[in-house]
Amino acid sequence: MKIEVLKSKIHRVRVTGAELNYIGSITIDEDLLKASNIIPGEKVQVVNINNGERLETYVIPGKAGSGEITLNGPAARKVQKGDIVIIIAYAWMDAEEAKTFQPTIIFPDEKTNKLK
């Protein structure tokens, strides 16, 4: 049996932009992607702490060291600049493998979105 489990999490980062007139996705600082083991194009869930919204989209890399967290396209309607979000990626794996799997969870500085 395969189950879906937490693979990666970027815990509590500040939204730096919301671009409605864009094809879609979430732009994330490349340093945060590398640290969290999330790859460009990967499906993620974005949970907005400020308003309770949850949405799914895919990742595009932002400039390394920029702290960028921008929701693009229709997702921009679900956030406002300054909102705090959690970004989560899941993976399917064998139930036995999942028992010992260790997800990658990072806790960037909530004000700057930079790695501590």
Order of alpha helices (4+ residues) and beta strands (2+ residues): beta-beta-beta-alpha-beta-beta-beta-beta-alpha-beta
